[in-house]
Amino acid sequence: MKAANAQPLIGFKQKLESRQAHIGIVGMGYVGLPLALLFSAEGFRVTGFDIAADKVATLNAGGSYIVRILPAAIAEAQKAGFRATTDYAEIAGMDTVVICVPTPLDEHHEPDLSYVTGTVQAIAPHIHEGQLIVLESTTYPGTTEEVVAPLLDAGNPGGLKVARGAEETGVQVAFSPEREDPGNDSVDRRDIPKVVGGASAAASAMAAALYGSIFRRVVPVSSPAAAEMTKLLENIYRCVNIALVNELKQLCLRMDIDIHEVIDAAKTKPFGFQAFYPGPGLGGHCIPIDPFYLSWKAREFDFRTRFIELAGEVNTAMPYFVIEQMAAALNERGKAFKGAKVLVLGVAYKRDIDDLRESPSLTIIELLRKKGAEVAYNDPFFAKVGRGRKYDLNLTCASLDHLEQYDAVVIVTDHSSYDYAQIVERAQLVVDTRNATRGIDSPKIVRC
Ligand SMILES: NC(=O)c1ccc[n+]([C@@H]2O[C@H](COP(=O)([O-])OP(=O)(O)OC[C@H]3O[C@@H](n4cnc5c(N)ncnc54)[C@H](O)[C@@H]3O)[C@@H](O)[C@H]2O)c1
């Protein structure tokens, strides 16, 4: 990265240091809202942008729609000047704009950048000289420079251009991946190093200064593409290793070896091994999706990302494996899926969070229904599960009062509020996909 000591950088740093910088965050979701609150807690004036008028209204009324963000945190931020808006014209008043909108896959399993392009087209008419635009949405290498920058260039009526390389004037553009781990409070957000890569040296320096004002360590890389690829490497590493343990779990079951005992023993090695855990399949907005952004981009280079495809195959098959194991367990008890009453315990994609996106529970419920089972669910984070991008369940949360009435209880998400010993005691059959019943010895438990 070239050194940058341009005027816009000096002015920007001064505004950051004096907390005069006005920060705009686009996308008030799981990533954008906590980031907005973090900047606000550091004394910055923050405006949140979202196209969802109901979210904007909730935030401006001091409310929250994300379980782990308490209304008190919103109220605190409001006192420091935080407000939300749907009006993109307000982008003009921001010193920096951070974009945190969704990047899902479309029905053909290809990147759907429409949220990013829609956002960039909407902000382009309002950008100004020296403003820093940062993309945080996870995406394939090249998006910032090949998609975002040209749309900004084309969409600004004043002819303002994105600064590239050593250029010091223009609008400054960078990429900085989000590394939040929802539900994991073991690391202070400020201690998670922040990777930044700018389209120009000035953009890199400005992004480093911006994040340096809240994160304890900033890691500059030479380009937005390197920053984009860094995020994908992290998530692909996770996806591939989860697939590996999911495959080994299936082998261990056949060999009558406890995979969890093996992982616990292996992780005592002080180097060269990081523990990953098997489960009913992948969920969330990141691990099941992001790797395929790279697979798609790789095709442009006539390259096949075989590890990603294989990991995808193994992980996608896990809910089907759970169904096979359940069928075998019911069969042993002289029962079939048809007409069986099944309770799915936990529908969130992972423990202690209120996020259903891509959750394996959705596939498991759908498969159980197809086989003729009567399915109910319980999850402390969801009073009902209606309709989403890829599901239409129309279920309300069942009580845990009469567990004995179910032919099988399948633990899909191991929320920490459940009393597993009591669940085993009262249920007829417990199919445990998360090792939530470890330490409990009962013939009613089938671990898979
Ligand atoms: N959730 C995570 O744990 C996590 C972690 C790391 C990275 N990411 C990445 O961060 C990005 C955002 O994810 P998220 O989980 O916060 O998504 P989300 O769905 O929770 O939030 C996105 C928000 O953007 C809003 N939005 C959509 N289009 C918009 C537009 N044109 N203008 C303004 N607002 C718009 C939506 O209404 C929503 O409130 C994704 O690229 C994701 O891959 C997410």
PDBQT file of the ligand as one rigid body, heavy atoms in Angstrom, charges set to zero:
ROOT
HETATM    1  N1  LIG A 501     -25.102 -11.797   9.861  1.00  0.00    +0.000 N 
HETATM    2  C1  LIG A 501     -23.831 -12.073  10.031  1.00  0.00    +0.000 C 
HETATM    3  O1  LIG A 501     -23.448 -12.686  11.009  1.00  0.00    +0.000 OA
HETATM    4  C2  LIG A 501     -22.774 -11.621   9.039  1.00  0.00    +0.000 A 
HETATM    5  C3  LIG A 501     -21.418 -11.787   9.374  1.00  0.00    +0.000 A 
HETATM    6  C4  LIG A 501     -20.444 -11.355   8.479  1.00  0.00    +0.000 A 
HETATM    7  C5  LIG A 501     -20.837 -10.797   7.261  1.00  0.00    +0.000 A 
HETATM    8  N2  LIG A 501     -22.150 -10.664   6.943  1.00  0.00    +0.000 N 
HETATM    9  C6  LIG A 501     -22.493 -10.040   5.668  1.00  0.00    +0.000 C 
HETATM   10  O2  LIG A 501     -23.028  -8.742   5.924  1.00  0.00    +0.000 OA
HETATM   11  C7  LIG A 501     -24.018  -8.428   4.946  1.00  0.00    +0.000 C 
HETATM   12  C8  LIG A 501     -25.317  -8.038   5.631  1.00  0.00    +0.000 C 
HETATM   13  O3  LIG A 501     -25.804  -9.163   6.351  1.00  0.00    +0.000 OA
HETATM   14  P1  LIG A 501     -26.878  -9.028   7.510  1.00  0.00    +0.000 P 
HETATM   15  O4  LIG A 501     -26.865 -10.327   8.225  1.00  0.00    +0.000 OA
HETATM   16  O5  LIG A 501     -26.676  -7.773   8.291  1.00  0.00    +0.000 OA
HETATM   17  O6  LIG A 501     -28.232  -8.883   6.632  1.00  0.00    +0.000 OA
HETATM   18  P2  LIG A 501     -29.670  -8.448   7.161  1.00  0.00    +0.000 P 
HETATM   19  O7  LIG A 501     -30.649  -9.011   6.212  1.00  0.00    +0.000 OA
HETATM   20  O8  LIG A 501     -29.800  -8.701   8.626  1.00  0.00    +0.000 OA
HETATM   21  O9  LIG A 501     -29.665  -6.859   7.012  1.00  0.00    +0.000 OA
HETATM   22  C9  LIG A 501     -29.613  -6.199   5.802  1.00  0.00    +0.000 C 
HETATM   23  C10 LIG A 501     -30.432  -4.921   5.894  1.00  0.00    +0.000 C 
HETATM   24  O10 LIG A 501     -30.262  -4.228   4.668  1.00  0.00    +0.000 OA
HETATM   25  C11 LIG A 501     -31.517  -3.659   4.314  1.00  0.00    +0.000 C 
HETATM   26  N3  LIG A 501     -31.493  -3.367   2.903  1.00  0.00    +0.000 N 
HETATM   27  C12 LIG A 501     -31.648  -4.202   1.859  1.00  0.00    +0.000 A 
HETATM   28  N4  LIG A 501     -31.520  -3.525   0.700  1.00  0.00    +0.000 NA
HETATM   29  C13 LIG A 501     -31.259  -2.259   1.022  1.00  0.00    +0.000 A 
HETATM   30  C14 LIG A 501     -31.037  -1.079   0.275  1.00  0.00    +0.000 A 
HETATM   31  N5  LIG A 501     -31.047  -1.078  -1.067  1.00  0.00    +0.000 N 
HETATM   32  N6  LIG A 501     -30.826   0.066   0.943  1.00  0.00    +0.000 NA
HETATM   33  C15 LIG A 501     -30.832   0.085   2.295  1.00  0.00    +0.000 A 
HETATM   34  N7  LIG A 501     -31.025  -0.987   3.048  1.00  0.00    +0.000 NA
HETATM   35  C16 LIG A 501     -31.249  -2.134   2.420  1.00  0.00    +0.000 A 
HETATM   36  C17 LIG A 501     -32.530  -4.691   4.756  1.00  0.00    +0.000 C 
HETATM   37  O11 LIG A 501     -33.808  -4.121   4.927  1.00  0.00    +0.000 OA
HETATM   38  C18 LIG A 501     -31.915  -5.162   6.085  1.00  0.00    +0.000 C 
HETATM   39  O12 LIG A 501     -32.367  -4.390   7.173  1.00  0.00    +0.000 OA
HETATM   40  C19 LIG A 501     -24.133  -9.651   4.042  1.00  0.00    +0.000 C 
HETATM   41  O13 LIG A 501     -23.313  -9.468   2.921  1.00  0.00    +0.000 OA
HETATM   42  C20 LIG A 501     -23.570 -10.766   4.909  1.00  0.00    +0.000 C 
HETATM   43  O14 LIG A 501     -23.011 -11.795   4.128  1.00  0.00    +0.000 OA
HETATM   44  C21 LIG A 501     -23.138 -11.061   7.816  1.00  0.00    +0.000 A 
ENDROOT
TORSDOF 0
